Amino acid sequence: MTVFSKNRWRDLAIRLPKTTFGAFMLLFWTWWALLAVFRAFPAIDIYFSQLFFVGADCDATAAAGSICGGFPYRDVATFDLLRTVFFRLPYVVAIVMVWKLVECYRQHGATFNAERAQKLKVALGTLLIGPVLLVNVVLKEHWGRPRPIQTDIFGGALHFAEAGSLAGKCVSNCSFISGEAASAGWLFCLLLFVPKSLRYALAPPVVAISILTPAMRLSFGAHYLSDVVLGWLSSLVVFAALLALTESQQHQKNSEI
């Protein structure tokens, strides 16, 4: 079984363009290395969440030893509006991309733009496999990590669980990993497909949104640093994987001609 697996990887590495496959492998192992760091040093997560937590005096009804306070940025109307806009933006972009993909397949023969259709499929496939399925359906629903605001460290009722741990008692829509950070990472990936003539104009706002989205989730006490970092990076891993696979198939077709 080991020999078979090694041969599969070797054959895949030969077929794939070196730069794309190398980027995927670098991103993939970086994700796991960061998870190992956050898991080995959970104080990192606690420290960065504490930067945004403001303690307060507990009232008479609070149990002895309780921690009271909150994350004030989550109550700022401007930030809440920005969060709503940033949350919906990737899916608005995805709807436009689906429309463009349908337009592509309405063309036939010489007018069909195969390269554009392939890019749209990679982009939409990344959103579906990454933020939607991997993050929101699998990880957030089954890993049970409480959000900072849910933990007793920050006035909640649940115990802290380190990144990647299955010991958390969160029941649904949990903290590991951040879906909104993953969607923000997906937006960042799309810059690779933007024409160079538009890239310099679009890059600053896209990068700003891609960074501000996970930063706000951290400041709201909705996610730990590890959740937003690993969530953001997860989309880059999936994007690189699909791009490498697509280029592999294209490379194989060209070699058969």
C-alpha positions in Angstrom: 0.0 0.0 0.0 2.9 2.4 0.8 4.6 1.7 -2.5 1.4 2.2 -4.4 0.8 5.5 -2.6 4.4 6.7 -3.3 4.0 5.7 -7.0 0.7 7.6 -7.2 2.3 10.7 -5.8 5.4 10.4 -8.0 3.3 10.0 -11.1 1.1 12.9 -10.1 4.2 15.1 -9.5 5.5 14.2 -13.0 2.2 15.0 -14.7 1.5 18.3 -12.9 3.3 21.5 -13.9 6.0 22.0 -11.3 5.1 25.5 -10.2 1.4 24.7 -9.6 2.0 21.4 -7.8 4.8 23.0 -5.8 2.5 25.8 -4.7 -0.2 23.3 -3.6 2.3 21.3 -1.6 3.7 24.4 0.0 0.3 25.7 1.0 -0.9 22.2 2.1 2.0 21.6 4.5 2.0 25.2 5.7 -1.6 24.7 6.8 -0.7 21.6 8.8 2.4 23.2 10.3 0.4 26.2 11.5 -2.2 23.9 13.0 0.6 22.1 14.9 1.9 25.4 16.2 -1.5 26.7 17.3 -2.3 23.3 18.9 1.1 23.1 20.7 0.9 26.7 21.9 -2.8 27.5 22.7 -1.8 30.6 24.6 -1.4 32.3 21.2 -5.1 32.1 20.6 -6.0 33.2 24.1 -3.6 36.1 24.0 -4.9 37.6 20.7 -8.6 37.2 21.8 -7.8 38.9 25.1 -6.6 42.0 23.1 -10.2 42.7 22.1 -11.9 41.6 25.3 -12.9 44.3 27.8 -13.6 43.1 31.4 -16.4 44.5 33.5 -17.6 44.2 37.1 -20.0 41.3 37.6 -23.5 42.0 39.0 -24.8 40.3 42.1 -26.4 37.4 40.2 -23.1 36.2 38.7 -21.6 33.1 40.2 -18.4 33.4 42.2 -15.3 33.4 40.1 -17.2 34.4 37.0 -15.5 36.6 34.3 -17.7 39.4 33.0 -17.3 41.7 30.1 -17.4 41.4 26.4 -16.0 42.2 23.0 -17.1 45.8 22.3 -16.3 45.9 18.6 -19.2 43.5 17.9 -21.6 46.2 19.1 -20.3 48.9 16.8 -22.9 49.5 14.1 -20.4 50.4 11.4 -18.4 47.2 11.9 -21.6 45.2 12.0 -22.6 46.7 8.6 -19.2 46.0 7.1 -19.4 42.4 8.4 -22.7 41.9 6.7 -21.5 43.3 3.4 -18.3 41.2 3.5 -20.2 38.1 4.5 -22.5 38.4 1.4 -20.0 39.7 -1.1 -18.4 36.3 -2.0 -21.8 34.8 -2.8 -22.8 37.8 -4.9 -19.5 37.4 -6.8 -20.3 33.6 -7.2 -23.7 34.3 -8.6 -22.2 36.6 -11.2 -19.6 33.9 -12.0 -22.3 31.3 -12.5 -24.1 33.6 -14.9 -20.8 34.1 -16.8 -20.2 30.4 -16.9 -23.7 29.8 -18.4 -22.9 32.5 -21.0 -19.7 30.6 -21.9 -21.6 27.4 -22.5 -24.1 29.1 -24.7 -21.3 29.7 -27.2 -20.3 26.9 -29.6 -17.3 26.1 -31.8 -14.7 28.9 -32.4 -16.6 31.3 -30.1 -16.5 29.0 -27.1 -13.9 30.4 -24.6 -12.6 27.2 -23.0 -10.0 28.9 -20.9 -12.5 31.3 -19.4 -14.9 28.5 -18.7 -12.1 26.5 -17.0 -11.1 29.4 -14.8 -14.8 30.0 -13.7 -15.1 26.3 -12.9 -12.0 26.3 -10.8 -13.1 29.4 -8.9 -16.7 28.1 -8.3 -15.4 24.6 -7.4 -13.0 26.2 -4.8 -15.9 28.0 -3.2 -18.1 24.9 -3.1 -15.4 22.5 -1.9 -13.7 24.9 0.5 -15.8 27.4 2.4 -19.2 25.7 1.8 -18.5 21.9 2.2 -15.1 21.5 4.0 -15.5 24.5 6.4 -19.2 25.0 7.1 -20.5 21.5 6.6 -17.7 19.3 7.9 -15.3 21.2 10.3 -17.7 23.8 11.9 -20.4 21.2 12.5 -18.3 18.3 13.8 -15.2 19.7 15.5 -17.0 21.3 18.5 -14.6 24.1 19.3 -16.4 26.9 21.2 -16.1 30.4 20.0 -14.1 32.8 22.3 -17.4 34.5 23.4 -18.7 31.1 24.4 -15.8 30.1 26.6 -15.4 30.7 30.4 -12.2 32.7 29.7 -14.4 35.4 28.2 -17.5 35.1 30.2 -19.1 32.1 28.5 -20.1 28.8 29.9 -17.9 26.4 27.9 -14.2 25.4 28.4 -11.5 26.5 26.0 -10.5 23.9 23.3 -7.3 24.2 21.4 -7.2 24.4 17.6 -8.1 21.1 16.0 -9.3 19.5 19.2 -12.5 17.3 19.2 -12.9 17.9 23.0 -14.9 21.0 22.7 -18.6 21.1 23.7 -20.0 23.4 21.1 -23.0 21.7 19.4 -23.4 23.5 16.1 -21.9 26.3 14.0 -18.7 26.2 16.0 -15.4 28.1 15.8 -13.0 25.8 14.0 -12.5 27.0 11.3 -13.9 30.4 10.2 -16.2 30.2 7.2 -16.1 33.9 6.6 -12.3 33.9 6.7 -12.3 31.1 4.2 -14.6 33.1 1.9 -12.3 36.0 2.2 -9.4 33.8 1.2 -11.4 32.7 -1.8 -11.8 36.3 -2.9 -8.1 36.8 -2.6 -7.5 33.7 -4.9 -9.7 35.3 -7.7 -7.0 38.0 -8.2 -5.0 35.4 -10.1 -7.8 35.3 -12.8 -8.3 39.0 -13.0 -6.9 40.6 -16.3 -3.7 42.4 -15.7 -5.3 45.6 -16.9 -7.7 45.5 -13.9 -5.6 43.7 -11.4 -3.8 46.8 -10.1 -7.1 48.6 -9.6 -8.9 45.7 -7.9 -6.1 44.3 -5.8 -6.1 47.0 -3.1 -9.9 46.7 -2.2 -9.9 42.9 -2.6 -6.8 42.5 -0.4 -8.3 45.0 2.2 -11.6 43.0 2.3 -9.7 39.7 2.5 -7.8 40.9 5.6 -10.5 42.9 7.3 -13.0 40.1 7.2 -11.0 37.7 9.4 -9.7 40.5 11.5 -13.3 41.6 12.4 -14.2 38.0 13.3 -11.3 37.9 15.7 -12.2 41.3 17.2 -15.9 40.3 17.6 -14.9 37.3 19.8 -16.4 35.1 17.1 -13.2 33.2 16.3 -9.7 32.7 17.6 -6.6 33.7 15.6 -6.0 30.1 14.5 -9.6 29.8 13.2 -9.3 32.8 10.9 -5.7 32.1 9.8 -6.4 28.4 9.0 -9.8 29.3 7.5 -8.3 31.9 5.2 -5.5 29.6 4.1 -7.8 26.7 3.5 -9.2 28.3 0.5 -5.8 28.9 -1.0 -5.0 25.2 -0.5 -8.2 24.1 -2.2 -7.7 26.6 -5.0 -4.2 25.5 -5.7 -5.3 21.8 -5.6 -8.0 22.4 -8.2 -5.8 24.6 -10.4 -3.1 21.9 -10.3 -5.5 19.2 -11.2 -7.0 21.2 -14.0 -3.6 22.0 -15.5 -2.7 18.3 -15.2 -5.7 17.3 -17.2 -4.9 20.0 -19.8 -1.3 18.9 -19.9 -2.3 15.3 -20.5 -4.7 16.2 -23.3 -2.0 18.2 -25.1 0.5 15.3 -24.8 -2.1 13.0 -26.5 -2.5 15.3 -29.5 
